[in-house]
Amino acid sequence: MFILNPQSGIPIYRQLMEQVRRMIAGGQLKAGDDLPSVRELALEHAVNPMTISKAYSILETEGLLVRQRGKPMQVATDNLQSKTKESRIAHLIPQFELLSVAARQLEISDDMLIKELKKFLARR
């Protein structure tokens, strides 16, 4: 369900939070859907359970997730995340910024970057 990369330089809890936010905004996670337990996710990705718990707690504070005693963490039914195309694209802005900086540092033109991105997307 989630792809966590310890070598990415981005803290694991932030990777998880961003993926949950995107999946909610994109409609892959819907109101009332259960998320994997902290223990299950920690074992699957060989990370400290506190890392997963931290991400879930922050998302709960933001109102995206709800914790019910004795049940898995769930996507909140009353979350106010808009599912417009613009709001979904807004979730990509941080990645666009990172990609833009990397392209500038490598002296890759915008046209070349777009061409390569299109080739990459065509393979998917």
N, C-alpha and C positions, 0 to 999 in steps of 0.2 A: 504494500500500500504506500509506503514512504521510502524514499531513497535518501539515505544519510551517508555523507562522505566525510570521514574524519580528517582527510588530507586536504579538504577544500580551503581551509583557513577561516571558514565561517563556523562559529560555535554550533555544535550539534543542536542545542535547544533552539537556536535561531533558525536553523535549516528546517527543523520540524514545524516551528511556528509558521514560517512562510509557506510551507507546503500545505498546512491545514487551512490557512487563510485563503490561499489560491483555490484549493479544492472546494471550499465553501462558496467563494465568489463565483467559481465556474460551474457550480451545481453538481459536482461529483460527490460532495458530502451534503446531504440534505438535513433539514431540521429533524431531530429525533434519531439520526443515525448514531450507532455506537462506534466508538473509537477503540482500537486495541488497548488492552490494559497496559499500565506502566510496566509491569513485570514482563509481559509478553513482548512488548516493543524493545525493552532493554535487552532481553535475551536474544531476540532476533538480530539485533544490530550490535551486540556485544558492547553496550554502553552502560554507564552507571544509571540505575533507576532514578536517582535524583535529577539527572539531566532531563529525562522524559517528564518527570513530575513538575519540574520548573516550567517547561514549555506549556504543559497542560494548565498549570496554575495561572500563568500569565494570560493565556487565552480565555480562561474562565473569568479572570478579572476584566478582560475586555468585553465580556458578554457573548463571546462566540461559542463557548462550551459551558455545559452545566454538569455538576457532580451530584449524583443521587446515591445516597448511602446504600451500599451493597450491590450497586449496579455499575456497569461500565460508564466512563465519561461519554457524554452525548453532545451532539451539535445542538445548540440552543434553538428552541422553537421560535423565540421572539428576537433573534438577532437582527440587527438593522442593516446588515451588509446588503448593499444594492447589487443586483446582478446585471446591470446594464453593461454593454460592451465597453463603455468608457471606464467603468469602475474595475472591470476585469483587466483591462489594459494597464490601468494604474498600478496593478500588482507587478507588472513587468518593468516599470521604470527603474528600480534599483539595478536590475540585470542589464538594462540598456545603458545605464551610466557606467557600469563596470566594463561592458563591452566597448563602449565609446572610448574610455580612457586607455584600455589595452590597445585598441586600434591606433590611437594617436601616438602612443609610445612606440608602436611598431611601424609607424609612418605608413599606415594603410589608409588609402583614400576612402571616402564615404561610398563612392561607386563600387570600389572593389569589395568593401565590407558587405554591402547589400548583395552584390553578385554571389559572394561566397555563402552568405546566409541563405539565399534562395536555393543554391545547390545543396546545402546541408538539409534544408527543409524538404526538398524534393526526395531525398533518400529516406525519409521517415515514413 
